[in-house]
Amino acid sequence: MMNRIGMDAGRVWQQLEAGGEMTTGALKKALDLSPFALYAAIGWLAREDKIYLVRSGNRISVGLK
């Protein structure tokens, strides 16, 4: 499972690098990831201090540092 999370984290990073800051909903749709897979990947990148998160109401946006 850790291998899969790492691969998904790489996909999220590549998507953010190409498209800039995105909401979690847009990332989920663009990458066709389950909510669990997306948030596990975001957690991986956050632990590595590679992303920032912005909460606005019910929306969460993610971007590269």
Residue pairs with C-beta under 8 A, 6 or more apart in sequence:
4 37
5 37
5 40
5 41
5 44
6 44
8 31
8 33
8 37
8 38
8 40
8 41
8 44
9 40
9 41
9 42
9 44
9 45
11 31
11 33
11 41
12 27
12 31
12 38
12 41
12 42
12 45
12 62
13 45
13 50
13 51
13 64
15 22
15 27
15 30
15 31
16 22
16 27
16 51
16 62
16 63
16 64
17 64
19 30
20 63
21 54
21 61
21 62
21 63
22 30
22 61
22 62
22 63
23 59
23 60
23 61
23 62
24 38
24 39
24 42
24 59
24 60
24 61
24 62
25 59
27 33
27 38
27 62
28 35
28 38
31 38
33 41
42 51
42 53
42 62
45 51
46 53
49 65
50 64
50 65
51 62
51 63
51 64
51 65
52 62
52 63
52 64
52 65
53 60
53 61
53 62
54 60
54 61
54 62
54 63
55 61
